[in-house]
Amino acid sequence: MKITYYGQNCLGLEIKGKHIIVDPFITGNDLAKDKIDVNALKADYIFLTHAHQDHILDAAAIARRTGAIIVSNFEITNHYEAKGIEVHPMNHGGSWKFEFGKVKYVIAHHTSSFPDGSYGGQPGGFVIEGEHKNIYIAGDTALTMDMKLIPMHTKLDLAILPIGDNFTMGIDDAIIASDFVQCDKVLGVHYDTFGFIEIDHDEAKRKFYDANKDLMLLEIGESIEL
């Protein structure tokens, strides 16, 4: 399993030969738009955690160019299906076996509306099991007790958690979240893109280290393999 960071909450996943883009927000991200060619990204699926612009901006364009299937909650998939895009709707607690692995849609505590203000359903996260590796993509969320349910059904190899604070969890809550999901290896996302969510990288890594945990902060375009 290969994971590439494209800024904000945007990730590229390669699992069993399939390409998944999570929360594509590149052309509107000043930190990413000159580093990542959105028209060169491969996608068989696009996973959307919620409907805010900084998570869906490039979704329709990528889906139309690649034929990718959009996977998200019922309201978001209805929105894209009406535009002629192929979708796979999910909702909290549900799971589905895709050709690359099993996906479970889990609870996130946040808000969700499209840029025009229309309802985007309830936000969520994804637990993905593929190639004998399991990851949790939290999406935008507060720290929540529901996270304690995740290790009851899946042993995680990596937790991908928002750490920018203000709109989501910050560093201290992300450390607690990693305890809740029983995964000490964390990839930080949703930070630095805007002034409200800029973080001190050294301090963040130190706090995780002091808690006997590993926080990875990837450069935009950088990849890791599990």
C-alpha positions as CSV (number, residue, x, y, z in Angstrom):
1,M,0.0,0.0,0.0
2,K,1.4,3.3,-1.1
3,I,0.2,6.6,0.3
4,T,1.0,10.0,-1.2
5,Y,0.3,13.4,0.5
6,Y,-1.1,16.1,-1.8
7,G,-1.7,18.7,0.9
8,Q,-4.6,19.5,3.3
9,N,-6.6,16.3,3.5
10,C,-5.8,15.1,0.0
11,L,-4.1,11.8,-0.4
12,G,-3.4,9.3,-3.1
13,L,-3.6,5.6,-2.3
14,E,-2.4,2.7,-4.4
15,I,-3.8,-0.6,-3.2
16,K,-3.7,-3.8,-5.3
17,G,-3.2,-1.8,-8.5
18,K,-6.1,0.5,-7.9
19,H,-5.7,4.3,-7.5
20,I,-7.8,6.2,-4.9
21,I,-7.8,9.9,-4.4
22,V,-9.1,11.2,-1.1
23,D,-10.6,14.7,-0.7
24,P,-9.1,16.3,-3.8
25,F,-8.3,19.9,-3.1
26,I,-5.2,20.9,-5.2
27,T,-6.0,23.7,-7.7
28,G,-7.3,25.9,-4.8
29,N,-4.5,25.1,-2.4
30,D,-1.7,27.6,-2.7
31,L,0.7,25.1,-1.1
32,A,0.0,22.4,-3.6
33,K,-1.2,23.8,-6.9
34,D,2.3,24.5,-8.3
35,K,3.7,21.2,-7.0
36,I,1.0,18.7,-8.1
37,D,-0.4,18.4,-11.6
38,V,-4.0,17.5,-10.9
39,N,-4.5,16.5,-14.6
40,A,-1.8,13.8,-14.2
41,L,-3.3,12.1,-11.2
42,K,-4.7,8.6,-11.7
43,A,-7.9,7.6,-10.1
44,D,-10.2,4.6,-10.1
45,Y,-12.0,5.9,-7.0
46,I,-12.4,9.2,-5.2
47,F,-13.2,9.1,-1.5
48,L,-14.9,12.2,0.0
49,T,-15.1,12.6,3.7
50,H,-17.5,15.6,3.6
51,A,-18.7,18.4,1.3
52,H,-16.6,21.4,2.3
53,Q,-14.7,23.0,-0.6
54,D,-11.3,22.2,0.7
55,H,-12.2,18.5,0.3
56,I,-14.2,18.3,-2.9
57,L,-12.9,21.1,-5.2
58,D,-11.3,19.0,-7.8
59,A,-13.5,15.9,-7.4
60,A,-15.8,16.4,-10.4
61,A,-13.0,17.3,-12.8
62,I,-10.9,14.3,-11.8
63,A,-13.9,11.9,-12.0
64,R,-14.9,13.1,-15.5
65,R,-11.3,12.8,-16.8
66,T,-10.6,9.4,-15.3
67,G,-14.0,7.8,-15.0
68,A,-13.4,7.4,-11.2
69,I,-16.2,6.3,-9.0
70,I,-17.0,8.7,-6.1
71,V,-17.5,7.1,-2.7
72,S,-19.1,9.1,0.0
73,N,-22.3,9.5,2.0
74,F,-25.7,9.3,0.4
75,E,-26.2,13.1,0.0
76,I,-22.8,13.7,-1.5
77,T,-23.1,10.8,-4.0
78,N,-26.6,12.0,-5.0
79,H,-25.0,15.4,-5.7
80,Y,-22.4,13.9,-8.1
81,E,-24.7,11.3,-9.6
82,A,-27.0,14.2,-10.7
83,K,-24.0,15.5,-12.6
84,G,-23.6,12.2,-14.5
85,I,-20.7,10.8,-12.4
86,E,-20.7,7.2,-11.3
87,V,-20.9,6.9,-7.5
88,H,-21.0,4.4,-4.6
89,P,-23.1,5.7,-1.7
90,M,-22.3,4.7,1.9
91,N,-23.4,5.7,5.4
92,H,-22.1,5.4,8.9
93,G,-21.4,1.9,10.2
94,G,-21.7,0.4,6.7
95,S,-18.9,-1.5,4.9
96,W,-18.3,-2.7,1.4
97,K,-15.8,-5.1,-0.2
98,F,-14.2,-3.3,-3.2
99,E,-11.8,-5.1,-5.4
100,F,-8.9,-3.5,-3.6
101,G,-10.2,-4.3,-0.1
102,K,-12.8,-3.7,2.5
103,V,-14.0,-0.1,3.4
104,K,-16.0,0.9,6.4
105,Y,-17.6,4.3,6.7
106,V,-17.2,5.6,10.2
107,I,-18.4,8.6,12.3
108,A,-16.7,12.0,12.2
109,H,-17.8,15.1,14.2
110,H,-17.7,18.1,12.0
111,T,-20.1,20.0,9.6
112,S,-20.7,19.3,6.0
113,S,-22.2,21.6,3.3
114,F,-21.3,22.3,-0.3
115,P,-19.8,25.6,-1.3
116,D,-23.3,26.9,-2.3
117,G,-24.6,26.2,1.2
118,S,-26.6,23.1,0.2
119,Y,-26.7,20.1,2.6
120,G,-23.8,17.7,2.3
121,G,-25.0,15.0,4.7
122,Q,-23.1,14.0,7.8
123,P,-19.3,14.0,7.6
124,G,-17.4,10.7,8.0
125,G,-14.1,8.9,7.9
126,F,-12.9,5.6,6.2
127,V,-11.3,2.5,7.6
128,I,-9.6,0.7,4.7
129,E,-8.3,-2.8,4.8
130,G,-6.1,-3.8,1.9
131,E,-2.9,-5.6,1.1
132,H,-2.7,-6.9,4.7
133,K,-2.5,-3.3,5.9
134,N,-5.3,-1.3,7.6
135,I,-5.6,2.5,7.7
136,Y,-8.0,4.9,9.3
137,I,-8.7,8.2,7.4
138,A,-10.4,10.3,10.0
139,G,-11.5,13.2,7.8
140,D,-12.2,16.5,9.5
141,T,-13.3,15.6,13.0
142,A,-13.2,16.5,16.7
143,L,-11.9,14.0,19.2
144,T,-14.8,11.6,19.8
145,M,-15.4,8.5,21.9
146,D,-16.7,6.8,18.8
147,M,-13.0,6.3,17.8
148,K,-12.8,3.7,20.5
149,L,-15.0,1.4,18.4
150,I,-12.5,1.2,15.5
151,P,-10.0,-1.2,17.1
152,M,-12.8,-3.4,18.2
153,H,-13.2,-4.5,14.5
154,T,-9.9,-3.5,12.9
155,K,-6.3,-3.5,14.0
156,L,-4.7,-0.4,12.4
157,D,-1.3,0.0,10.9
158,L,-1.7,3.7,10.4
159,A,-4.0,6.5,11.6
160,I,-4.4,9.5,9.3
161,L,-5.6,12.3,11.6
162,P,-6.2,16.1,11.3
163,I,-3.8,18.1,13.5
164,G,-4.3,21.7,12.5
165,D,-6.7,22.6,15.4
166,N,-9.3,25.4,15.1
167,F,-11.6,23.5,12.7
168,T,-10.6,20.0,13.8
169,M,-8.6,18.2,16.4
170,G,-5.2,19.7,17.3
171,I,-2.0,18.0,18.3
172,D,-3.0,17.2,21.9
173,D,-6.4,15.7,20.9
174,A,-4.8,13.8,18.1
175,I,-2.5,12.1,20.6
176,I,-5.5,11.0,22.6
177,A,-7.2,9.9,19.3
178,S,-4.3,7.7,18.6
179,D,-4.8,6.1,22.0
180,F,-8.5,5.6,21.3
181,V,-7.8,3.9,17.9
182,Q,-4.8,2.0,19.4
183,C,-2.4,3.1,16.7
184,D,0.8,4.9,17.6
185,K,1.8,5.5,14.0
186,V,0.1,8.7,12.8
187,L,0.2,10.6,9.5
188,G,-0.8,14.2,10.1
189,V,-3.1,16.1,7.7
190,H,-5.3,19.2,7.6
191,Y,-2.6,21.7,8.7
192,D,-0.7,24.8,7.4
193,T,-3.1,25.3,4.4
194,F,-4.6,28.4,6.0
195,G,-3.5,30.8,8.7
196,F,-6.1,29.3,11.1
197,I,-4.4,25.9,11.0
198,E,-0.7,26.6,10.8
199,I,1.3,24.5,13.3
200,D,4.8,24.3,14.8
201,H,6.1,21.1,13.2
202,D,8.9,20.6,15.7
203,E,6.6,21.0,18.7
204,A,4.1,18.7,17.1
205,K,6.6,15.9,16.5
206,R,8.1,16.5,20.0
207,K,4.7,16.0,21.7
208,F,4.1,12.8,19.8
209,Y,7.6,11.6,20.6
210,D,7.1,12.3,24.3
211,A,3.9,10.2,24.1
212,N,5.9,7.4,22.6
213,K,4.2,7.8,19.2
214,D,5.4,8.5,15.7
215,L,4.0,11.6,13.9
216,M,4.8,11.8,10.2
217,L,4.5,15.2,8.4
218,L,5.1,14.6,4.7
219,E,6.1,17.1,2.2
220,I,3.5,17.7,-0.5
221,G,4.0,15.0,-3.2
222,E,6.0,12.8,-0.8
223,S,5.0,9.1,-0.4
224,I,5.3,6.3,2.1
225,E,4.7,2.6,1.7
226,L,3.2,0.3,4.3
